[in-house]
Every structure is written in structure tokens, then in C-alpha cells.
């Protein structure tokens, strides 16, 4: 393709409204265009990239026995009512009515559709196991879309669903897909992706893992332990806190005028956050019941843990006078509020603490939860901290890093087959529930994530396996007839040889040409200029600057193909051996 025909502009300046590099470079480079909050159109280069990612995914899913299908984007609300998610899922699910006033939804995930597709087919144990997958548009009404394609509302996703007759069979296949996912990320040029234990959330199930690309642009907090190899999302890591014994103190009520925050109280009383009890108040979404969480002053509430504990989503409380809650002075001693009270493990073993007195402008010093409040039970609803105690090896070795979730896998169990009445007859003709697995990858997010970790100040550095083109051919002086003729000839020869080429034959300065080439991030750049052509040569350079050489124009096609193969070989060196579904049958 000739660059002058490429639809979409490239810009010199970084867009002011782009927080992360991948977003800025994709706007600057003519990859995406904003349409609405969290909704983007894709220009041709990004479409070529996502198409290559999809093909890698298809190859790996087919290799593990997957059968590609296609579910509708729009589904009747009644289907989601069968699973219970029509009501239980929050505002992320876009609900609407059609012209017949029938409730409909835009699919944000397709477990219900998968069960609907196969529940009549798979009524005998002889039909199992099997896996179906699709690559389809989805819509999730995110409250805070951000970072370009990393967090959007409309997106393309590969989601796969496997069906089994035993937990053992699911676990075997789960491991097969685990390795297939490793290969997908390795082939896409990001072998550094790690797998972490995660929370299943609205998907349900007991076991789930996320594939995380560690980068400062990530929204998720990943907890790591170098001592034992722990890798988990912050949402699921058990918090173990060792509170040193400081000795019991006498309970004393003290005047703390206008001290409504931990910072105010510790400063006024010359105390510390580590010996303070703070309160965080929520309300349950379904009932508006108050939930008061007490935890150590230097820790934060882990809302995922809290939601799992109380069995309902929560929101920041609107504290009213009749609630009995004295905002800014809430404490566990003499608390008369109508609320569910949760005391976090960070307070366990703390001999004496400062806490609110449930009276405006007063706190208690020397509070002991067991002696003064009779509290002996604690829940884990707090976030772990850097340098905290590892729940696996017991060492103070936790590290916290940021990461982008580029995929996830779940062992769903019978959550959907039970609620949607999918059954099969076993060999003894007894009815049983199939067991499901679920496996997802966001295509656009994966492309943006690769850009986030593979770029320089001038543009993306696309891996050869997913790059929009393999070669960026530059005619450095289009006004020179001999130079243009030689470069045109090379373009035709490369195209005939099956090489993917974007050809820049514009009459522009080399600096402009190279700036555009940097933004397109094509891994192999070939430059033909009058000076080198006089010596029968052209220049080949890789976008990552690892390769730069002059070669004979007569051998140019073979030399360029060799460089392409070298870049593929570098990627393939880090790709693990394939695992096939048949290996586990």
C-alpha cells in the first residue's frame, strides 16, 4: 500500500487529553479516532494489527479443540433473567426495550448465550467435553473509560466456553488453555505477561486467573513475593498484619475539637496511624443498609473483599442524622448506629488504640477491642501493603506493582448450567449438571497494551508478528526519476514475494517521512536514496535499532526477507511448545 493513500492523519504534537502513552501514540499515529466516551473508530493500521492478533488467537484456540461460533450482540433480557444476572449486574449492563417493549440487553459477556446455544445439543455425556469460542463486539457501560483502548465501553473480545462432566476434566482443560494463553502473548511479542490469582467477580466460579502485563499504566495492583513466587491481584490477597504488643492502657475519653480525619486526630493527640482505628462507612446498593468498616488508620478498605463478604455491591454512604452515625467521630465503643459492623484483621492484636467516641469532638485513647467492646472476631477486608507479610511464606516481602489485565480464565463450575437448567444424562442415565470454564481476551486492549510497553518517544515499536506492515519502504527523493524508478521496482518485487509493505513515495523531506515511519512503528524500514543507489545499495534498519546495514539492491528482496525472518525468530525463541487438547484426553 502507498502511504499517500492511507486514510488518517498523523500529528506532531501529543494530544493534551491523553494520559497514557499508548493512547497518545494511537491518536498521533492515525490508529484510532474518538467517537464518544469509551468508543473509538479504528483506522486501517489498527484494524490490520487487531486482525493479526485475532488470527493468533484463532490458531491457538483451534489447536486446543475450540470451535468458533458467533453469538448475537443484542440478547433478550429474559435470557439473562434465567441466570439471575439481568437484575444482579449493575449499570455496566446496558438495558433497553425494543419496539415491542421487550427487555433487551447489549452483550458485555456471553455465558448465557453459550448455554443457550448448546443446552439442547449436549444432553448426553457422550457429547462432552467441548469448547466453543467467538471473537465478537461487546458493550460494557464503564463508569470511567480511560487510556484509549485499554478501558473502553465498546470492544472486541475473544471469549471461549468449555463444558465438562467432571471437575477433574475441567481442571485438565483449564491447564491446556492456560498454556495456550501463554503462547498467544508470547507470539504477540509480550512474553513478560504474568499469571495472577484473581477474584471471579460477577462471572462467578471458585477459581480464576488474570494475565497481567506489568506497567505503570496499569489500573490493577498486583501483589508479588520474590521469596515464594506469589502472584495475585490485590483484590484476593489475604492481609496478615503483625501488631507488636504495646501494653494495655486505661480507656480515656478526650476532647478532639474539629478533628474528623486520621491526620487531624494523630496530630492533635501526638499519636500514630498505626495505633489508630478509623471507620469507613458504606451502604449496600440493594437495601441502603449501612456498613461500617473499622480498620487500622494506615490501611485502606479492599472493596472487592468487602462486597464478597456482605453479598452485595456497596457505595459511599450518605450519612443522615437519624442513622445514629456521628461522621468523623465513629468508633466501635458505645456504637448505637443501625449498621452492619465489620472489624478488620488489621486491628487484631492491637493492645491500645485511638478511636472515635461516637460523639462530636471526642475520641477515646487506650481502647482495647476485646476488653472494652467484647470483639474477638475479625474479617479480612483491607488491602495489603508494600513490605507486608506474605500469606504464603510468612515473610515481610510483599511487593506491589501496577498491571494491565490482558486476559482472564475462570472455572465457572455449575453457576450457569444450574440456573439455566442445562442437564445431561450420564452413563447410568442419571441427570447431572455440566461444569463450565470461561476464557477471555480483549483484542483492542491487547494491542494497546503492547504499544504501552513497546514504544519510544517517537512512536510504537510493533512486534513483527502483529505489526500493521512488515516493511516501511521509503523513497527518499521522489523527484529523482532514477531513485523513484528503483524504489517502485523494489516495491513491486517485495509485494510479489508476499512481503507486507507500506510504501512512502511522497515528495516530502526525509525528516517528515521518518517521523511518519516512527509513528507507524513498522519493524523493518527500507530506505532508498540517490547516494546509496549510485553504489547499487539500499539501507535496511529495524524500528528497534537492533539492525542497520547497507545491502545490494540486486539482493534486496532476499536480504529484507531474511531480516523479517530474524525478527520472527526472536519472538519464536520465547514461545513455549504447543499443548493440544488431545494430550490431556
Secondary structure, 3 states (H helix, E strand, C coil): CEHHHCCCCCCCCCCCCCCCHHHHHHHHCCCEEEEECCEEEECHHHHHHHHHHHHHHHHHHHHCCEEECCCCCEEEHHHHHHHCHHHHCCCCCCEEECCCCCEEEECCCCHHHHHHHHCCCCCEHHHCCEEEEEEEEEECCCCCCECCCCECCEEEEEEEEEEECCHHHHHHHHHHHHHHHHHHHHHCCCCCCEEEECCCHHHCCCEEEEEEEECCCCCEEEEEECCCCCEEEHHHCCCECCCCCCCCCCCEEEECCCCCCHHHHHHHHCCCHHHEEEEEEEEECCCCCEEEEEEECCCCECHHHHHHHHCCCEEECCCCHHHCCCCCCCCCCCCCCCEEEEEEHHHCCCCCEEEECCCCCEEEEEECHHHHHCCCCCECCECCCCCCECCCCCCECEEEEEEEEEEEEEEEECHHHHHCCCEEECCCCCEEECEEEEEEEEHHHHHHHHHHHCEECCEECCCCCCCCCCEEEEECCCCCHHHHHHHHHHHHHHHHCCCCEEEECCCCCHHHHHHHHHHHCCCEEEEECHHHHHCCEEEEEECCCCCEEEEEHHHHHHHHHHHHHHHHHHHHCCCCCCCCHHHHC
